[in-house]
Amino acid sequence: MINYIDKTVLVTGGTGMIGRQLVPMLLKRGARVRVADLNKPTKMSSDIDYRKADLRNFNECKDVCEDVDYVFNLVGIKCSPKVCIERPADIMGPMLQFNTNMLEAAMMAGVSWYLYTSTVGVYEPAEILVEDDVWKTQPSKNDWFGGWAKRMGELQCLAYERQYGSGRCSIVRPANVYGPWDNFDISSAMVIPSLIEKASKNRTLEVWGDGSSIRDFIYSEDVARGMLFAVDNKITEPINLGSGEEITIKRIAEIVAKYFDKKIEWDTSKPTGDLRRIFDMTRSNSYGFKPIVPVEVGILKTIEWYMNNKCDADRRFDPLQHEKRGP
């Protein structure tokens, strides 16, 4: 286990859903935490060194990496399948810039270790998603542009390892992440926060599809634990961070509907994405990592947070968080 006492740790995207879980864990372990993000939350501990930064700009990446010992690069663009299809240029371009600029700046700064956050979107649809299968296939058409962007970030980490003879990068691939501080905007949110928002505000709970799609969900706190675990153990091969449990959208909808006492209405005319996405957790488990928050518990924690923080959750924002380009 790494001793973070008196070490400076940079967390990019640290005001996001996973970052808000990771930062307190790092502080608890004695780290001096620096957060780089475009958005400073209204409530932030005075123990955190917040830096407003646009990580598409290489000079700003160099600035935030100055005197840093460890980097947890969480920055990314999380959005619904609809947004992925309609605005691919707004996703792929900035993500390639985040990836390239941050890793280059971190290596120039001589950081001791660097964690890169990839995604389930790098995988081609399959019964089970196994780490080493990624480079034998192509990303799902439902995640085509974002999937390729994240793959390029992984490849860049491998390029540094190949050139310099040893790795200083951990690559984690989270499954479908949910939890407090998620994006609850129905127009762009992922399935769990979208269902929570719908159920809280509508007479019935409308769900896209017939509920048969299968996903691998993981609570944001478990992802943060997995990230720390990967760096603590200096794991250089990509690892899946999921539950390995087959969970249907129907089961998720029923948990949410039961809490709000709402009837479910299925809209089979709407797109639902890939039919099945389940992680093979063999590699992660072999290292000793296992998530600890069951999906029922995690969803109830998320709902409770949402109900207690509606003013924050109801803020409408663009999940892409950067100015638009093009016509």
N, C-alpha and C positions, 0 to 999 in steps of 0.2 A: 504494500500500500504506500502510495506517495505521501510524503510529508509536505503539505501545502503551507505550513507556517512560514510567514514572511515571504511567500512567493506571490508574484503578481500573476493573476489568471484573467485572461480576457475571454469574455463570453459575448460573441456577436449574436444579435437577435435575442439578447438577454431579457427583453421585456415581453417576449412571447410566451406562449403556453408552457413549453418545456423549460425555457430559460427561467421562468419564475419558480420552478421547482428546483432547478439545478443551482441557482445562485445561493439560496439559503444553505444548501448542502456544502457548498464550497466555503462559505463564511464560517459554518460550524467547524470545519476542519482547519480553520486558521488562515485561509487564503486572503490576500488583498485582491478583491474582485473589481475588475473594470468591465463595464457593460458598454458595448457599442451598438447603437440602434438609432433609427430615425425618430422614434417616438419615445419621449420620456414620460413615464407614468406619473400621475398626480401624487401617488404615494410611493416613495422609494427610500430605503434605509440610507441614513447618512454614512453608513459604512461602505457604500458602493460608490466607486468612481465612475460616474456616468459621462460618456462622451457621445455627443450627437455626431453621427457620421453617415455619409452616403458611401456605402462600400462598393459602389460602381466606380468610384474615384480612387485610383491607385495611391495617390498621395495621402488621402485620408486613411487608407488602410495602413500605410506605413506609419502614420502618426499614432494610430491606436495600438499598433504592435510594439511601439518603442518601450524598451525595458520590461517586456513581458516574458514570463517563464513558460507558461502553458496557454494554449489557445483551444477553446471549445467553440467551433464554428457551427452555430445553429441556424444562421440566417438562411432564409429560403422564402418561397412563395407558396403558401398553402391555400388551395382554392378547390372549388367543386369541379366535377367533370364538365359541367356546362361552361364554366369560365375557361377551362383548359382548351375546350374546342373552339370557343368564340374569340379568344384573345391569346393565341399561342406566341405571337411576337413579344407581347408584354411579359410573358413568362420566361421564354428561353433566353433572350438577350441579357436581361439583368442577372439571371441565375448563372450564366457563363461568366459574367463580370465578377459577381460575388466570389465564385469558386477560384478563378484565376488570380484575382487581385489579392485575396486574403492569404492563400497558400504561399504565393510568391513573397508577399510582405512578411509573413511569419518566418519563412526560411531565411530571408535576408536579415531578420532581427535575431536569428540564432535561437529560436525557442527550443526548449527541451522536448516538448511533445505537442502534437497538433491532432485534434479530433475533427473529422469531417462527417457531417450529417448528410447521409444519402437518403434514399426513400424506397418504398415498395414499388414506386413507379418505374424503377430500372428493370423490373422483371417482365418477361413475356408471360402471358396467361398460361398457367399449368396447374395440375392437381396439387402439387406441393412446390413451394418456391425455395430452391436450394442455392446457397451462395455461389458456388462455382459454376452454376448454369448460366449466369448472367452473360458472360462473354461468348457463349455458344448460340445466343438468341438475339432477338431485338425487343425493345420495349413494347408494351401494349399500345395499340393505336389510341386507346383512351388516355394514355399518358405519354404520347409519342414525343412531344417537344420537351416537356419537363423531364421525362425519363432520360432522354439523350443528354440533356444539360447536366443532370446529376451524374450520369455515367462518365462524362468528361471530367468532372471533379474527382471522381474515383481514380480515373486513369492518370490524372495529374499527380495524385499522391503516389501512385505506383512508379511514375516517371522519376520522381525525386529519389525513391528508394533504389531504383535501378541505377541511376547515375552516381549516387553517392555511396552505394554499397551496403547501406543499412537503413531501416525504416524508422521514421519518427512520427508516423501518422497512424491513427486508428480510424477505421471506416465503419460506421454503424448504419444499418438500414432499418429504421423503425417501420412497424406495420401501420395500421390505421390508428393514429394517436387521438385521444380525446381527453378532456379534463377541464378544470377551471381556467378561465381566461382564454378559452377557445373563441373562434369567430362564430357568433350566433346569428349572423345575418342570413336569413332564409335564402336570399338570392344568390349567395356565394358560399354558404357554409357546407361542411361535410355532413355525413348522415346523422351522427348522434347529436351535435349541437342544433342542427336544423330541426330534428324531430322534437327536441326539448322546446325550442322557440315556438314551433307550430302548436304543440300541445298546450303550452301555457297561454296562448292567445286566441285559439280558435275553438269552435264548438266541437269539432271532431279533429282527429289526427289523420291528415292525408299523408300517405306514404307512396313514393314512386315505386312502380313494379309490383310484383306479387309477393315479395318478401323471401323469395327462395335464394337470392344471392347470398354467398357465404364470404365472410371476411374474418380477418385476424385483427382483433382490437387490443390495444395496450394503453393503459392509463399513463398520463404524462409523467407522474412521479416515478413510475417504473422505468420509463425511458431515461429519465435523468439518472437514476441509479445505474442503468446499463451503461450510460456514457462514462460515468465515473469508474465503473468496473473495467471498461475497455482500456482506459488510460492507466488506471492503477496496475493492470496486468500487462501493459504495453503490448496489446494485441495488434498486430499489423495486418492480419488478413481480415477481410470484411466479415462482419457478423450481423445476423438478423436479431432485431429486438422486437419480439412479439410474444404472443401467448402460445402459439401452436395449436390453439383451440378453434374448432370450427363453429362459428357463430353466425346464424342467419340474421338477415335484416328483420325478419319476422320476430325473432326473439328480442332484438333490440327495441323494436316498435312496441311490443307487448310490455316490456319493462317500463318504458316511458308512459305509455297509455295508462297502465295501472296506477302509476303515481298520480297522474292528473285526472284519473277517472274519466277517460275519454274513449269514444268508440273509434276504431281504426277504419279508414276508407282507403282502399288500394286503387291506385291509378296506374293501370298497366300500359297506358299509352306513353308514359314518360320513360326516358333512358335510365338504365340502372348500372351501366359500366360492366366490367368483367363479371362472369358468373361466379367465379371462385378465386380467392386469393388467401392461401394459408402458408405460413412460414414453416420451414423445417428448422426446428430449434436445436438440432443435434449439436452443431458446432458451439453455439452459445452455452448450452447446458454442459458440454464437455469441459468448458473453461470454468464452469461453476456459477453461471448467471441464470436465474429464473425470476420471472415477475412474481409479485406477491399479492397484487390487488385483483380480486375476481371482477368480472365485468359487471355483475349486478351491483357490487359495492362501489365500483368506480363510477357507474352511471348515477347512482344515488348521491354520491359526493358531488358530482358535477351539477346535478339538478339543485342540490342544496346551495351550492355556491351561486348558481345562476339566480335563484330566488332571493338570495341575500344581497346580490350585487347587480340588480337589474339596471341601475343607472349606468354602470360601466358596460354591461353586456348589451344594452340596447343601443349603444353608440354605433351609428352606421358608418362604416369605413370601407375603403377600397382595399381588398386583401392584397393587392399588388403593391401598394404603398410606394408608388413612385409616379412621376408625372407621365402622362400619356404621350405616345409618339405617333407619328403618321397623320393622316388626314382627320 
